C-alpha cells in the first residue's frame, strides 16, 4: 500500500497542498515576488498569464531559470521568517 504525504501550506493558510506549483504560482504569501517573476515571463510570451499554473511552472523552468531561482530564494526567506520566528 502506498501513502502519499500531503503537506498543507503553513505560510498562507489557504488550505492548499504545498507543492512546487503552489509555491511558485499560487501561494498568496509571495504575491510581490511572483508578480516580478511573472512580468519577466510575460515579456517573452504574451500568452503566459493565460497558461495553467502547471504550464507556467514548466515555462519558467525551461526559459527563465535564473529568475525562477531568484524567486525561490526571496520566497524562501519569507517562508523562513513566517515558519521559524
Buried (B, 14 or more C-beta within 10 A) or exposed (E): EEEEEEEEBEBBEBEBEBEEBBBBBBBEBBEEBBEEBBEBBEEEBEEBEEBEEEEBBEBBEEBBEEBBEBBBEBBEEBBEEEEEE
